């Protein structure tokens, strides 16, 4: 098949075009645009899609049912939780047992021995893969608790500047919570706030409740003072269900909070009874907490017990959280490192993996939103990912006419940024991709 053969490029300007495509109905912002158009059993709607000068100029439903488009059009994806700094370090620091404890030990060793060149290699290779795979924005946690933390953040500023026209980058300082109470923590927090990035940390049981409460309270107060949002690794565990988020809610009851707080993982909350999940989810919604579920890494690391296969696995209760009004997105988390040996910064691959784990179906609005609109909201992006007149012409085209085929066959794709097709891969000798994979 001649992929995207029905694309009509408009002569001037170059970042303009017209194409007949299938678009998820839930991603079309104005219902008036698709009146009379059919919607298939997978929620896909045939659309004539026009853009001019990098902006969507027209969206019209196709009423001729005999001419069904053969490509699916989606907004460029948002990765709400990554670890660019340690990606592709598996070969140097593997975790063959696949346990959380072994992953943590390998991670600490890798961080202590990591050179600037290795850090830059991981980040650049990750961004090149993400870019050609159709990712337009990434929030990445960065280990920041060592002597090189400040210089690492200087490097990150340069990376952000270099990539700003290709991928929107947002970084989170991943440190022990106690660090934010130190003088060095104060300096780093001010630097991060100035850059528009986030403060982070880990809350995992078992922990001393009194000490953790003090550390968490200080972090929330600090974040509000410097006007900087927070993203926490919280309850990434198979014990003490939801102990971390319960403590966070207790802290929020003692302080006026005006910043956004994201709870990443929240795995053990899924081990609570249904009534407890519902009660806690409603309380989280009232406090405007956001959640990033990470099914791939959680399914790999958690729920292990010697040579026994545990039937019940820790996983954020996505549907119950959505029902309560909590915004939930799904992230890929680790790539080829001690925490998770697989993955490749491919959002279509992430969706395919997540379907059997989390029962997220892309033909359902609440099954697709964690990968699209909710993820965009999580990063406070200017565009929410809904297609309507005036939206950016930033999208990917999949050479497939159904979700099942797209998630099963790894279809060819074309990426469009600011209205222009990416015809060539980035010139990066570290990239393992070939032209046939673009």
Secondary structure, 3 states (H helix, E strand, C coil): CCCCCCCEECCCCCCCEEEEEEEEHHHECCHHHHCCCCECCCCEEEEEEEEECCEEEEEEECCCCCCCCCCEEEECEEEEEECCCCCCCCCCCCCCCCCHHHHHHHHHHHHHHCCHHHHHHHHHHHHHHHHHHCEEEEEEEEECCCCCHHHHHHHHHHHHHHHCCCCEEEEEEECCHHHHHCHHHHHHHHHHHHHCCEEEEEECCCCCHHHHHHHHHHHHHHHHHHCCCEEEEECCCCCCCCHHHHHHHHHHCCCCCCCCEEEEECHHHHHCCHHHHHHHHHHHHHCCCEEEECHHHHHHHCCEECCEECCCCCCCCHHHHHHHCCCEEECCECCCECCECCCCCCHHHHHHHHHHHHCCCCCCHHHHHHHCHHHHHHCCCCCCCCECCCCECCEEEECCCCHHHHHHCCCCEEEEECCEECCCCCCCCCCCCCHHHC
